[in-house]
Amino acid sequence: MTRVQRLRDWIFSNWPIKLTALVLATVLWAVTAAQETTSQLVPVTLEVQAPEGRDFTSELPQVQARFAGTLRELIKLYESPPIVRKSIPDTIVGTTFTVELDPDDIEVTDNANVIAQELQPRAFTVTLDDVIQRSVRVVSRVQIVPESGYGVFGRVTLSPATVTIQGPEELVNQIESVRTVPLDTGGVRSNVSMRVPIDTTGLGVVRLVEEAVIVAAEIGQESERVIIGVSVALPDPSLWESTPSAVIVTVRGPSSRVIQLTRDSVRVSARPTGRLDEQTVPLIVEAPPGITAAVRPDSAVVRRRTRG
């Protein structure tokens, strides 16, 4: 009997018993392998949240994680892939940001008994669209109420009157102005100069370069005074004359300043228009800043002078 015949007889003799033994051995190996701890690289789903109003201009990388566990548990990760979620801070104004990954960031299905050992890559850089800067005006919501007998002279001023905002172009272009926080002051008797924050409500991810402005106002005791005999100024006195030629001006403002005013401190003018030789025009009165003035009468008859 040849060697080949002997091998064939060995294989086919009692073959049901031998096949059963082979199957049992395979099953035992599989069971044993499934209980042994091993490690594998498993694909991970990466979710990165961009700042509000901004988009990524680069693609996110493919991420893998090395897990340790039995083969049975590792197979579960392929059925329900792990997830890593990261967010880019809204305060980022640059165009690049480096995201660092940590095994603690991995979210794994609850029924997978595995240990995350590392992430590959451990960090990556994303590119964001640009942010822009723009200057917008500041609107004051400060109410200054002087004590009785005192007044606010001139305008309430803001310094700076405009501030710079920065953020995603689409959002920045929608903002025309910003406002101070509301603030009420009462019983004021002296000049005001205070730092007032800008209200950021509704700005979202748009940032302020200047976060506050100085609100200032001149406050003082009010007094009133009548100045008699203020001349009416004409465009060309050699061509025109006015009736009356001098008027009365009532001025009101801080007592310390009103008392120093003279006829030369205020200016009253009449401005004829057109080609009429005689016309009634309103009188225009100009006073120093912080002083209010009223002229009486409030109009004058202006005539062209006759030659000869």
Secondary structure, 3 states (H helix, E strand, C coil): CCHHHHHHHHHHCCHHHHHHHHHHHHHHHHHHHHHCEEEEEEEEEEEEECCCCCCECCCCCCEEEEEEEEHHHHHHHHHCCCEEEEECCCCCCCCEEEEECCHHHEECCCCCCCEEEEEECCEEEEEECCEEEEEEEEECCEEEEECCCEEEEEEEEEECCEEEEEEEHHHHCCCCEEEECCEEEEEECCCEEEEEEECCCCCCCCEECCCEEEEEEEEEEEEEEEEEEEEEECCCCCCEEEECCEEEEEEEEEHHHHCCCCHHHCEEEECCCCCCCEEEEEEEEECCCCCEEEEECCEEEEEECCCC
